[in-house]
Amino acid sequence: MSDTVHAGAEGVDAGAEPVELVLRSTRVLTPEGTRAASVTVTGGTITAVLPYDAPVAAARTEDLGDDVLLPGLVDTHVHVNDPGRTEWEGFWTATRAAAAGGITTLVDMPLNSLPPTTTVEHLRIKRQAAADKAHVDVGFWGGALPDNVRDLRPLHEAGVFGFKAFLSPSGVDEFPHLDRDRLARSMTEIAGFDGLLIVHAEDPHHLAAAPQQGGPRYADFLASRPRHAEDTAIGALVEQARRLDARVHVLHLSSSDALPLIAAARADGVRLTVETCPHYLTLTAEEVPDGASEFKCCPPIREAANQDLLWQALADGTIDCVVTDHSPSTADLKTDDFATAWGGISGLQLSLPAVWTAARARGLTLEDVVRWMASRTAALVGLDHRKGAIAPGHDADFAVLAPDAAFTVDPAALQHRNRVTAYAGRTLYGVVRSTWLRGRRILHDGEFTAPRGHLLTRTDHRLPPDDTKGRT
């Protein structure tokens, strides 16, 4: 028997190099559907997807049985907070949590770190902070501030995947929001090089006019972040995007009232994409206890009827993808006063089982979940030719999932630096058995290898962990 395989119609010709690894499963989730298959890997890349019983001579073969082989998830909305606020999180803990949740690629937000990623020099500092700590592949967003329009093109050329902006106060002084005029200025600059603007869309005037009660009652906090604040801000974004033919992405949509506006804009050809988050899909306002600020996020978790419409929008494609908006803090910032508590939910390790648990209860499939959390997120940042699918030519990034295995969330078992979680005590389905990055297992039964992640740029250049100096 030859020590190489020629994949024919189901893969690229692997005859040039010996096969290094074969992963077999009765359930491999491919772009064409789930089937029994053998996936061959050489040089960190998938070389073929073959029938399950295809004879392949390889240096190593692993049979995963009935566990599902998924593409590694791609999470494009993560606040790592490193450097500067590493007591909140950091690349070491965040990327371990990601790996534990089957996420093999994440894109780090530009704020909550000090300095924020708003200049090329700040990007260099961020990359240095991540260089030897990343267990998974990491890319970076830049930030669009009122005074950094001149920095946007240099950041784009340095490899950020796009630019984050707020339309209302961000919660940290070093990352101010854009008013209408400055939004237009930044969007014009970004559209000039066909970059991507990603936006926290809540209108500050509607927020200021809403009742601000403070205190422990969740109902009061929910009233302080009304749906029409989101709807108005999204309307303004659509207007500017249409005028400039700009690429715009709405972050963490929680208001179902905005869905008709979004659908109409897309039907008109506006280049608009939209994400939502696991907490909006799995948690409801009716169940949030008073004083439980581990449930606080902005925009907020809304009512069950609103959630049903978000699921419908995912199913019909109005919402493109699901990302964590992982935004941790130290426990002392999660006070019982919703007005002053830090707003953010830690979700990296639990996002896959949380979404899968809710999806299966609604009759949806793992193929749906992977489309929302891997293939479409990879496409959002232009990595879909390498990430987000089990297909020849893609990086050999995998999650091995036992989809019918259940577990109860124990905060002490989480890899996040601060183990505050809105999911504590919940029973979830989907246990991640192992996670693989470029054909090397980085997590198995709770044990991690040394960091193996690369730092990614928009042009898909991968910076090895020890090669970040002078490469921005």
VENHU-V505626 format. One record per backbone hydrogen bond with DSSP energy under -1.0 kcal/mol. CO is the residue of the C=O (numbers start at 1). NH is the residue of the N-H. Records with the same first field share a line. If there is no record, write none. Layout:
CO = NH ; NH
//
This chain:
7 = 10
8 = 11
10 = 49
14 = 17
19 = 59
21 = 41
22 = 62
23 = 39
24 = 64
25 = 37
27 = 69
28 = 35
30 = 33
33 = 30
35 = 28
37 = 25
38 = 50
39 = 23
40 = 47 ; 48
41 = 20 ; 21
42 = 45
44 = 396
45 = 42
46 = 393
47 = 12
48 = 40
50 = 38
51 = 54
60 = 22
62 = 24
64 = 67
65 = 26
68 = 401
69 = 29
70 = 399
73 = 104 ; 105
75 = 107
77 = 325 ; 326
78 = 109
81 = 85
83 = 114
85 = 88 ; 89
90 = 94
91 = 95
92 = 96
93 = 97
94 = 98
95 = 99
96 = 100
97 = 101
98 = 103
99 = 102
102 = 73
104 = 137
105 = 75
106 = 139
107 = 78
108 = 141
110 = 117
116 = 118
117 = 143
119 = 123
120 = 124
121 = 125
122 = 126
123 = 127
124 = 128
125 = 129
126 = 130
127 = 131
130 = 133
134 = 453
137 = 106
138 = 456
139 = 108
140 = 161
142 = 164
145 = 148
148 = 151
149 = 152
151 = 155
152 = 156
153 = 157
154 = 158
155 = 160
156 = 159
159 = 458
162 = 142
163 = 198
164 = 144
165 = 200
166 = 178
172 = 175
179 = 183
180 = 184
181 = 185
182 = 186
183 = 187
184 = 188
185 = 189
186 = 190
187 = 191
188 = 192
190 = 193 ; 195
191 = 194
196 = 163
197 = 249
198 = 165
199 = 251
200 = 167
203 = 207
204 = 208
205 = 209
215 = 338
216 = 291
217 = 221
218 = 222
219 = 223
220 = 224
222 = 225
226 = 229
227 = 231
228 = 232
229 = 203 ; 233
230 = 234
231 = 235
232 = 236
233 = 237
234 = 238
235 = 239
236 = 240
237 = 241
238 = 242
239 = 243
240 = 244
241 = 245 ; 246
247 = 197
248 = 273
249 = 199
250 = 275
255 = 258
256 = 259
258 = 262
259 = 263
260 = 264
261 = 265
262 = 266
263 = 267
264 = 268
265 = 270
266 = 269
270 = 272
271 = 248
273 = 250
274 = 320 ; 321
275 = 253
276 = 323
277 = 281
278 = 282
279 = 283
284 = 287
285 = 288
289 = 292
291 = 293
292 = 295
293 = 296
296 = 344
302 = 285
303 = 307
304 = 308
305 = 309
306 = 310
307 = 311
308 = 312
309 = 313
310 = 314
311 = 315
312 = 316
313 = 318 ; 319
321 = 276
326 = 79
330 = 333
331 = 334
333 = 335 ; 342
337 = 341
345 = 327
347 = 351
350 = 354
351 = 355
352 = 356
353 = 357
354 = 358
355 = 359
356 = 360
357 = 361
359 = 364
360 = 363
365 = 369
366 = 370
367 = 371
368 = 372
369 = 373
370 = 374 ; 375
371 = 376
372 = 322
373 = 74
374 = 378
375 = 379
376 = 380
377 = 381
378 = 383
379 = 382
383 = 386 ; 387
386 = 395
389 = 391
391 = 394
394 = 46
395 = 397
396 = 439
397 = 72
398 = 436
399 = 70
400 = 433 ; 434
401 = 68
402 = 405 ; 431
405 = 430
407 = 428
409 = 425
410 = 413
411 = 414
418 = 420
423 = 426
426 = 409
428 = 407
431 = 402
433 = 445
434 = 400
435 = 442 ; 443
436 = 398
437 = 440
440 = 437
442 = 449
443 = 435
444 = 447
447 = 444
454 = 138
455 = 463
457 = 460
461 = 457
463 = 455
464 = 467
468 = 471
//
